[in-house]
Amino acid sequence: MVSDVKDKVKKFLQEVLEAEGVRIISVDRADDGWVAEAEVAAKNQYLASIRPEYRVFEKERYIIKLNADLGVSSYKRVGSREEERRSSTYDF
């Protein structure tokens, strides 16, 4: 069943976000379905608008909720690696 959830999430993100690559980070059972976290390689839209031949990608993280029938009920972007790097603090 987990592999079905992973397949559904990958297909959804590739269709909706036109993602070049999708990596499933986690899949958890919820009361009414499933919750998955995925890392997506998405084209940098700003650079693509300036020079379409540029193929610069950014990694973004998404949370996807699926119902018991494996239909996507919601999804949201929760950040990117760049945002994590900027907000992290270092203790020396």
Backbone as CSV, one residue per row, in Angstrom:
resi,resn,N_x,N_y,N_z,CA_x,CA_y,CA_z,C_x,C_y,C_z
1,MET,0.814,-1.190,0.000,0.000,0.000,0.000,0.866,1.266,0.000
2,VAL,1.972,1.260,0.729,2.859,2.423,0.769,3.402,2.727,-0.626
3,SER,3.730,1.693,-1.374,4.243,1.925,-2.733,3.179,2.557,-3.622
4,ASP,1.905,2.222,-3.402,0.817,2.850,-4.157,0.710,4.343,-3.815
5,VAL,0.872,4.662,-2.535,0.842,6.061,-2.099,1.990,6.822,-2.750
6,LYS,3.188,6.251,-2.715,4.352,6.908,-3.313,4.143,7.154,-4.802
7,ASP,3.632,6.159,-5.506,3.379,6.303,-6.947,2.361,7.404,-7.228
8,LYS,1.294,7.443,-6.427,0.242,8.439,-6.614,0.777,9.852,-6.375
9,VAL,1.590,10.010,-5.322,2.152,11.320,-4.990,3.098,11.777,-6.097
10,LYS,3.971,10.883,-6.571,4.903,11.250,-7.647,4.151,11.694,-8.896
11,LYS,3.160,10.918,-9.279,2.384,11.250,-10.482,1.676,12.591,-10.322
12,PHE,1.085,12.820,-9.155,0.384,14.072,-8.891,1.323,15.270,-9.007
13,LEU,2.469,15.200,-8.349,3.404,16.322,-8.366,3.996,16.561,-9.753
14,GLN,4.239,15.501,-10.492,4.761,15.665,-11.847,3.735,16.341,-12.746
15,GLU,2.460,16.010,-12.565,1.418,16.613,-13.393,1.119,18.054,-12.988
16,VAL,0.951,18.286,-11.694,0.528,19.603,-11.223,1.660,20.625,-11.270
17,LEU,2.843,20.224,-10.820,3.963,21.160,-10.742,4.920,21.070,-11.924
18,GLU,4.654,20.120,-12.811,5.568,19.858,-13.927,6.990,19.637,-13.405
19,ALA,7.074,18.880,-12.330,8.351,18.610,-11.672,9.202,17.664,-12.507
20,GLU,10.479,17.960,-12.566,11.425,17.107,-13.293,11.788,15.877,-12.471
21,GLY,11.839,16.039,-11.169,12.199,14.930,-10.294,11.449,15.026,-8.991
22,VAL,11.033,13.881,-8.475,10.306,13.828,-7.212,10.929,12.731,-6.360
23,ARG,11.255,13.086,-5.109,11.785,12.098,-4.170,10.868,12.095,-2.962
24,ILE,10.322,10.938,-2.636,9.445,10.801,-1.480,10.315,10.692,-0.234
25,ILE,10.100,11.589,0.706,10.882,11.602,1.944,10.221,10.746,3.016
26,SER,8.888,10.856,3.125,8.189,10.062,4.137,6.750,9.816,3.720
27,VAL,6.203,8.714,4.235,4.795,8.369,4.053,4.297,7.891,5.408
28,ASP,3.231,8.520,5.897,2.666,8.160,7.195,1.173,7.914,7.066
29,ARG,0.703,6.935,7.808,-0.724,6.637,7.853,-1.391,7.676,8.746
30,ALA,-2.506,8.230,8.311,-3.288,9.187,9.094,-4.650,8.563,9.388
31,ASP,-5.421,9.210,10.237,-6.734,8.679,10.611,-7.630,8.453,9.400
32,ASP,-7.623,9.400,8.491,-8.530,9.344,7.350,-7.823,9.124,6.020
33,GLY,-6.572,8.677,6.052,-5.850,8.437,4.805,-4.355,8.395,5.016
34,TRP,-3.631,9.197,4.226,-2.175,9.194,4.236,-1.632,10.604,4.166
35,VAL,-0.412,10.776,4.689,0.301,12.044,4.585,1.700,11.719,4.072
36,ALA,2.094,12.396,3.006,3.410,12.160,2.422,4.175,13.472,2.353
37,GLU,5.483,13.365,2.491,6.363,14.517,2.306,7.272,14.197,1.139
38,ALA,7.434,15.166,0.246,8.228,14.936,-0.956,9.148,16.119,-1.224
39,GLU,10.268,15.811,-1.834,11.202,16.829,-2.296,11.103,16.858,-3.812
40,VAL,10.930,18.065,-4.359,10.661,18.228,-5.785,11.738,19.104,-6.414
41,ALA,12.235,18.687,-7.555,13.146,19.513,-8.343,12.293,20.286,-9.343
42,ALA,12.129,21.578,-9.082,11.291,22.428,-9.926,12.150,23.462,-10.636
43,LYS,11.800,23.737,-11.868,12.552,24.714,-12.657,12.405,26.103,-12.049
44,ASN,13.500,26.833,-11.973,13.481,28.204,-11.490,12.732,29.048,-12.525
45,GLN,11.518,29.448,-12.171,10.654,30.158,-13.114,11.194,31.536,-13.487
46,TYR,11.850,32.182,-12.567,12.409,33.503,-12.857,13.468,33.415,-13.959
47,LEU,14.429,32.505,-13.788,15.473,32.370,-14.807,14.910,31.856,-16.129
48,ALA,13.928,30.981,-16.056,13.311,30.463,-17.275,12.585,31.564,-18.038
49,SER,12.039,32.550,-17.319,11.345,33.644,-18.004,12.339,34.588,-18.691
50,ILE,13.541,34.683,-18.146,14.564,35.543,-18.744,15.224,34.855,-19.935
51,ARG,15.665,33.636,-19.703,16.351,32.859,-20.741,15.796,31.435,-20.722
52,PRO,14.872,31.111,-21.614,14.243,29.792,-21.607,15.229,28.618,-21.713
53,GLU,16.399,28.853,-22.261,17.352,27.755,-22.396,18.044,27.414,-21.068
54,TYR,17.918,28.283,-20.060,18.491,27.989,-18.747,17.702,26.852,-18.095
55,ARG,18.407,25.884,-17.589,17.760,24.769,-16.906,18.294,24.706,-15.469
56,VAL,17.863,25.672,-14.680,18.264,25.755,-13.289,17.092,25.264,-12.441
57,PHE,17.382,24.322,-11.550,16.339,23.735,-10.718,16.571,24.066,-9.253
58,GLU,15.474,24.148,-8.537,15.509,24.364,-7.096,14.780,23.206,-6.426
59,LYS,15.280,22.807,-5.268,14.607,21.744,-4.522,13.610,22.376,-3.568
60,GLU,12.377,21.907,-3.649,11.305,22.391,-2.796,10.654,21.205,-2.104
61,ARG,10.148,21.439,-0.882,9.491,20.370,-0.137,7.990,20.607,-0.090
62,TYR,7.227,19.531,-0.205,5.768,19.593,-0.185,5.214,18.544,0.765
63,ILE,4.076,18.878,1.380,3.286,17.941,2.166,2.023,17.663,1.365
64,ILE,1.736,16.384,1.158,0.577,15.973,0.366,-0.300,15.091,1.229
65,LYS,-1.592,15.404,1.298,-2.544,14.588,2.047,-3.423,13.832,1.058
66,LEU,-3.572,12.539,1.320,-4.408,11.691,0.486,-5.503,11.071,1.345
67,ASN,-6.686,10.884,0.765,-7.758,10.222,1.503,-7.567,8.709,1.436
68,ALA,-8.472,7.972,2.019,-8.351,6.510,2.084,-8.368,5.866,0.695
69,ASP,-8.990,6.529,-0.271,-9.049,6.022,-1.646,-7.856,6.464,-2.477
70,LEU,-6.864,7.067,-1.838,-5.642,7.573,-2.459,-5.876,8.744,-3.411
71,GLY,-6.919,9.480,-3.162,-7.149,10.719,-3.891,-6.483,11.857,-3.135
72,VAL,-5.827,12.755,-3.838,-5.154,13.876,-3.191,-6.210,14.862,-2.698
73,SER,-6.206,15.111,-1.388,-7.175,16.046,-0.815,-6.571,17.428,-0.618
74,SER,-5.245,17.504,-0.413,-4.590,18.806,-0.302,-3.081,18.640,-0.430
75,TYR,-2.437,19.756,-0.759,-0.977,19.782,-0.783,-0.522,21.203,-0.522
76,LYS,0.691,21.336,0.040,1.236,22.667,0.267,2.755,22.602,0.244
77,ARG,3.335,23.702,-0.169,4.792,23.835,-0.165,5.210,24.233,1.243
78,VAL,6.196,23.547,1.777,6.627,23.832,3.140,8.029,24.397,3.197
79,GLY,8.674,24.565,2.080,9.991,25.185,2.092,10.911,24.608,1.044
80,SER,12.115,25.156,1.045,13.139,24.693,0.128,14.435,24.559,0.889
81,ARG,15.395,23.919,0.318,16.694,23.768,0.974,17.367,25.115,1.180
82,GLU,17.190,26.023,0.237,17.790,27.355,0.366,17.209,28.083,1.570
83,GLU,15.897,27.990,1.769,15.272,28.634,2.917,15.769,28.030,4.222
84,GLU,15.928,26.706,4.244,16.439,26.042,5.441,17.854,26.506,5.752
85,ARG,18.671,26.638,4.733,20.059,27.040,4.917,20.128,28.467,5.469
86,ARG,19.282,29.360,4.942,19.293,30.752,5.393,18.790,30.886,6.829
87,SER,17.837,30.063,7.231,17.235,30.212,8.551,17.963,29.417,9.632
88,SER,18.883,28.576,9.262,19.571,27.771,10.279,20.599,28.619,11.018
89,THR,20.827,28.241,12.256,21.834,28.932,13.055,22.955,27.957,13.354
90,TYR,24.112,28.507,13.514,25.286,27.683,13.774,25.853,28.058,15.135
91,ASP,26.074,27.047,15.951,26.693,27.253,17.247,28.135,26.778,17.185
92,PHE,29.052,27.674,17.487,30.477,27.304,17.473,31.010,27.279,18.870
